[in-house]
Every structure is written in C-alpha cells, then in structure tokens.
Amino acid sequence: MIDFLKNMFTNTPTFETLIGDKIKIELSKESSSSRPSSFLEYIGQEKAKNIIQKFIASSLKRNTTFPHTLIHGEAGMGKTTLVNIIAKNLGLPMKEVIGETEPEKLLEIVMGLNGRILFIDEVHALKTETMEKLYSLMEDFKYNGKKIPEFTLFGATTEMGEMMKRAKPFYDRFKIIVELERYTLADLNKIAEGYLKRKYPNDYLEKTAISTLSKNSRGTPRGLLRLIDTAICFEGNIKETLKSFNILYNGFTDKDLRILQYLASNEKGTGLQGLTAYLNTSQQNYLYNNEPYLIQNQMILRTPRGRMISPKGARLIKQLEKL
C-alpha cells in the first residue's frame, strides 16, 4: 500500500506533444506549472474525478492497463488538464496528438507507445479509415496479427454527437466515458484563486474582481484564466479587462449582440451560411466560438427553418443595447 501511494503522488512522467512532425517533450513540474497538477487542485467535476480515481486505484492495485477513456465537453472545460493529471497519477509518459494527424503517422506512434498513454485531442476529427485501423489495436492490442504492448488511449472531444453518428464502433471501444459538467460560479471563483496563487503569488485581485471575471468567463476555466492574465497585466482594472475582449455583460460580447440582432431581423429563421457570411467568419469558427454559449444560455434556437432568436434572446438585446 505504501508503494501504491508513492506511485500515486510522486511519479513525474514526461509528456510528448506532436506538433507537425516534431515531438515536444516536457517534464511535468508541479512547482512551475500554472495548471492544476493534482485532483485536489482540479476544482469541480466531482463525478468525473470520483470515477477516474477509482479506476486509477484499481489499475495500480491490480497492475492492469488503464481502460481507454473518452472525455467530452465544451472547449476550455479542462479536458487536457484532466488527462495530464491522470497520466501523472498512473506514473506513465504520454504522447499527445490532434485528431487531424495523418493515419500513417498516428499508427506509427501507436506502434511505438510501449505501454504508454496516447492522448488524441479533438478525436472526432480522425479520418474514418484511421478509426477503423484503431479497432483491433484498442480491443486486442494487435495490428496485422502482430501483438503490441498494451496501451491506453485517451480521446477528448467537443463533438460527442458527431462521434456517435459517424463513428459508433470507435466510440464503443472506449470503456470509460466522461462528460464534463458546467462549472458553478463558486467553482470558477476557486479556480481563479488557485490560479492566482500558482502563477501570480505576488499579485492580488479583490474577491469582487474575481467574481466579476468568473461571471464573464463564459463558464469555462480557459476563458477565466485568460481574463485573469489580462487583469493582472492591467493592474487590476477589471473594466478595461472586459473591454479588451469586447465583453458587454455576463460573458456576452458585441459579436453576440450582432448575432442576436441579425436573427431578430430574420424572424423566419436563417441558415448557417447566411449568418456566417454576415459575421464575416467561417462556419467552423462560429460553431466553435460563438454559438455554444448562446445556445447554452437559451438565447438562440436551432429549428428546421434555421437559427432563430428566442424570447430570452430578444430580451437580452434590449439589455445589451443599453450598455
């Protein structure tokens, strides 16, 4: 049991990230990282942490390979940070790639893992042929009849619906499915306080300032930390911090206002192409950065006739136009 506990808290694995054709190797250093490096520092997501910690304990106790795990949630919710913490607790090195990685390169990486962890960010972006080639590797740890050392595949996605629709057999090979939940304001405040202590030990923000930043973070740790970094650079000027990101109120920006105004002027609904042309942005950028927060807060509706503004969204327009 003593060895088990030591392994849980003292191992320091390396992390390798595929950037183009180059591998960036980093040591996980708790003292120098502004990211949470333990489950204790990782605020919120109690259900996910409970499940994962039980599987970690079982895996280490029985000396078995940690099950393939799929983590889904909105962008900026802490998926990558959670995987890093799991790898650290398992005491295993990890290679990180993105879903757009070419099939040949990905298979080459898998074949050379030697029992380590492979983390595929935006795993839904994998080509179908790549997913199919991973089936036997994930299930039987074999490729073309040749046995390879067991490994753990972690996938992170913001598009669970697409995964289920396009790649159900691939989805089914993940034994642990974790959905990250929305953060409460209290959780975001704790995340902010922890981040300030780790990264800015000699700086200070008032609790009211932290609360304001949390309310305007669009509910994600990533958005919150971006605001904190800016607030520190602006010497605690919260008004200027929000202004620099065009934030008007509770995370809603001037672009959100433009979206709502456009939808309000097209009462019968508008298509994605027309909306993104009006905004002069790509569909991918709109779907990734703009729409999730508006839908999450029930400001717009997706209907068979296209996007439409909701009564709640119409009320928000009036509120934002006064600011």
C-alpha angles and dihedrals in degrees: 000000000000091000089048092055092046090052091050096054112021108044114106111197127190122247121214121196123193109226109176104310094331128093117220110205120200135176116227104239114182094196096053101038125094089200121089107265100188139040088251091059093043101090122209129000091097095166092051093046092049093053094044096047091052091052091047092052091048093047094050094042093051096033092235131145113268109249122256107268134203119199120190134183142114122304113281096022095120104263096140093044091052092051091050090053092049091051091050092051091048090049092230132134115241136210117205125203135164126245092249091065111127116257095241092051093047093050090049089054093047092050090054099045095100094199097320130125125273116200117194112192116205087013091177087072092068114117114253091243090055092052091050092052089052094056098087092034091058097040105035102012088236134123121190088346093305118123118230130188113277114261139176123244118204118191127190123195142172090194109064092153091058090048092053094046100042104028112024094147089053091046091051092059092067108092096194119049115188124187115196112222129219114276121243121230089250090054092049091051090053091048090052093049092049092048092050092052093049100042105023107030092156096049131076138205124189117248089243089055091050090049091051092051091048092052090052098044094092087242098290131112091224092056091046095051090049089055092047093052089052094045091053091050089049091052093247097311099148095179092057091043092058092042091055089061094042090244113163105176138345093350095311112132136202087260090056088053090052090050092051093046091051092050091047089056090052102055095170092060134264134235125243092247094055093045095050091045089055091049092045091230137114122266090239092053092048094048092046102040110020116026102050095065093045093050092043089056092044094243095130134027132215109221136166086261093054134257116346133180117247125224087254090053091050090054091049091055091061091048095049094044090061093058 
